């Protein structure tokens, strides 16, 4: 009997509500900041990204624009990332895809992880899809990565022995001290976090969460980190892209 | 050169009150923080911002260390005659940046 009760509690704690953007959990001033493109500091990076898009000062002389044309042609791209790459046999995040293009087709040295340049070009590509629904395809050969991501999301970690799901599925909408616990949706990244006073990636946010529960963060290029982002993308199905969002 | 976003109508009618919004990319390092070696990170903030319309000052502000990174300033100016809005800010290290916006008043 106790076992059933425990199982029920366990299921109840991990039932996922309909996707709900962190925008709705933010305070009115933060939402106003995001709504006004001239007050949203994320647009400083978008502006920088626009410059990178047409910068032909790379070894092969090909700017992003010389192959992809106008940036408006990238509309819809960020909404479907992380995307499964059939050739590589695993999903790539948008940052990884941009790095791939940057090193293979532009022949340049990779951007540093979470550098202003990488955040800027990612935000510039991301903003093109603003308002579109997130549609990450986790079917077919991508399914094992979704499953692995879900496993990580629901695995207890760290000294505090918490899984992502404990808070972001089970306790979303409740409070952690003064802050509302969001669902942990990835639809606004890269986003401007007031706490960071800068634009930051989903990887940075995940690292924050992991150190918060006193767990060892994933290394930057670990496949688990990509799988977790892939799961988060699929979990956010239908939420509007808000890049560059503003969060407290 | 810091990145900057300036939002102001490029043309307006005489007597209009213009909303000027300026967002400046700047670390606004307060001088209170320490680096990994425990050394104080030197203060580096924008300490003065002024905006002039054809040389006549319409707005100025003193900025202090408690202001967050990437300061956002929003103020109004009365449109009297066509001219150039000139926005200048001064850094602790003496570095100055000026941005110009031409405005047509009809």
Interface residues (C-beta under 8 A of the other chain):
Chain A: X38 X39 X41 X43 X44 X47 X48 X194 X197 X198
Chain B: X3 X4 X5 X7 X21 X23 X25 X27 X28 X68 X69 X70 X72 X74
